[in-house]
Amino acid sequence: MTCRTTKAALHCWIPKQKLPLIQHGTRKLLSMTQISFHYDFHAVGQGLFASGHLNQNWPPSEQKFNWVFDCGTSSKQAYLQRELARFQSDIRGMPIGLFCLSHFDEDHVNGARDLLSQQRVDTLVMPYFTFVERMQIASSTPDLTDDYFAFLVDPPGYMFTTAGDNLGEIIFILGGGEPPTEESQRIQQPSSPDQDGNTPWTFDPPNVEPYKPSAPEDLFGVTVNPSRMQDVRVFRHQEPFSVGSYWEFQFFNEHFPDTKTFYVRAQVAKLVARFRRANGSFEGANLVNRLKKFYPREFGTSSQAKNKISLVVYSGPVINATEPNGMLWGSIIPASTGRPFWSFPSLLLNPPSQSSGVLYFGDFPLNKPEKLDTLQRHFGPARWEKIGVVQVPHHGSIRSWFKGASASFRPNASVISSRRTSKNYPNEIVLDDLGIHGIVLVNERQRAKFEGRI
């Protein structure tokens, strides 16, 4: 493969050596800095662990807002534990305002238990699946562990049990419904800090009524925990969530529950309850075998494909679209030392780049132009223009990409998190398509950090 560099490129890819070439750009500091932010992609190998931070620089404030997007690996757990320890050292005991799990594959969630048991999380966000669909995921998961099955039966109960007082609330994001309103896509001018000069760093849901599931099983399975039911809500994905009037998160879930799952809910619940032990655990092997027979009979063999989805999350500043959007630059950092050895300041151009937002895909199957069109309509043109960093879906898999997709993003950085020695990830067709759009490799040996100010 030919390595190409242009002024727009952060670095290109050399498959044999897997080393980046950095194209430096121009750095121009803004005269007035108010909010700084970080995007971190941690060195966990085959998996994904990403985090972010907001900090008020002026007026000076000790308050910060931290978030995490996915936390898991299918590589050595030692890599994940190393990065969790580094992350906790960075946030210095401050709570995580938002912890988002894009989907329920183990290489994205198997670190959630450790994180929740050790660190305060104010809000945990997950995609909404009905109870019937979660059991369908269980039946199609090879080598299903008892621990993962317990999570699929009752995600909120599992998380609350794991975290105890460390977890404040859980929000599920539901797809479907009408397209976003013009109001939800309007970029607003941020409000000023309060009279003490502090920004209220809270993760605030939109001012709309939460969605009401048709049955308790759709949230809690067969293990309802009444003491925490009031701490679980479901919101549709149309409206953005805000942080301190300066920042926003908007979610996209392409999945809406199939109505034919509703009529079999009682059958699935009865089956799961039958294999529940007195101590609350399940006879996992026997239950999964029964589920594997049940689902093809009720839905056919192709129905499992609909669970191959992932929550997509946009995170970025909320400012007037006509004003400069600050600046953004980044570093590739070896996992062993933590000191940057490659820097790519070309994200900060002259005039200042307006592309300072980040788009997290998780394992979203971006395999058709129609899906990309839907995403663009959902997030709106103003947000789409703000995307500077993209987490490439599914570790650069060709199954989650179509040729020509990168032309619609034009990101400054395209981050791929995968095992360094993997033969399948990232796929060369994906790399060729990304071309000059700043491919940044994150693996067990190196992580990436992006920093910016608005």
Steps between C-alpha positions, in 0.01 A plus 500: 500500500632846412546739787365846422549823690339839447459811708170358624648172620603422855682189394466223250511125542780261409353149550832316529650732762180640648667834577356847438652785306402834644433803284538810713280801455467848646402577856335826593374555853181685567536809714220404737460148633200397706440124470759230431421141405676168442415190297696191601513163324664249731746222417292186559573300182196339335217689663405854584552725801461872429458791739463875501532797734361852520667764712424868559817706465355847525364608736720250691304208645579164658191343340541248220277267301630154411347245265579147380390331178522119520743312720614157387750282315537153355879529535681454831309634799831642622481765225156609615599505867806713417287754314231504769765579761641778282153645439413499872828673575419768242154583639630499862193360668252729326177330383428387145207713386412269209590137433363379165497137384439491125384137492532176692794321332750390763799679343313826567350430844715251693684780679178671612478293818848606617440863412165517679628320807789745538371833373191715551282524186216751504324378182537174309358501144426184299297414188148377564420136423188317607537195724422269207777659292755478780433129532542472126847654539575241769393213277728619218810571714766227476659391830248700702622553857272497805606855579413632154170314505409658834564839342278422200214379720489820703747773389387760760494250786841368403650849486341618826617184679851547362525870576297537819505865600749573219221519241243778495259426215461299179363639174409281203492650149220381272506535121214559264245778510483817293817669369664758730331838516658818369522620859712201605741569213530872569839606631444729797715768656635376835389672817750674726637343820312568822574795730788308657656436161426125503353287223241243617652179361196272508375255237147620433245303296270681255183656631271228365297219655694172536380200302294247698582134425193281465617250764752497791681205341618726220723680749557257785444154351368258763702656785320827572668711768229742622745705707673642189218506245466877539865538392444346155356700208463455125533788250460507126807607309366816334597766754856579621622482859686806626789566736518846651357674189845475342504139388257244365463129436259366242433129452385293206351152528389354167308227677135509598347187659315275261136478600499124449728464804226621732274200472775253598621700802303290747634178348861617522455633855347170608787307343767714663330486841484121474881477485564752779664355811401586856806727540395707197749350252396302194563158354664674210595208274161331518314830460701611198443164332125548542522857371692385192210271415237758586615794288535333159157348552341837582699742283698302244876475472557848355351695791823510699652743252289785635697494824819597317450865591683756705420833658661789311591805709588853396681713760596859438477866598172688481582842357370725227574341163631830360778531759839323498479169682834520676788267427599136521830313490620157605776257592573131466630374833682171574315299762822415683618852583199726460713767328400621151741410222297607197302819487257608232409868546357517146154486653554863590504689173489864405219609519415299813337169420128471572528120511548431870223246570542123523280226355511161674372210290567200725428206268229672297460323160567789263468270199253690282481859370141513624619459859743786464226719355278416798780592742559834327131588515479393864793709624436789263740694275632732773614213721629303203728788404640502853629142489880510528569155648327178396531164674493264201226238553573139594880535515518573126303192391389488138166363623429839657613722215422583140737648246469876482370548856795713611424769241188592696694550824822676397626450858833635618563171682361150443575285806516121466526295819615143428758238587842586357555153347145447378465366143138608464493844664527753355411394146716649223194604300391713797851645533516583129161667517598711800806608303606849605249525785756464777512129589605463864574151628428411863604156622653331805823699459378852427207723577382833358415825674328802347488835677310814418363831622193705428 
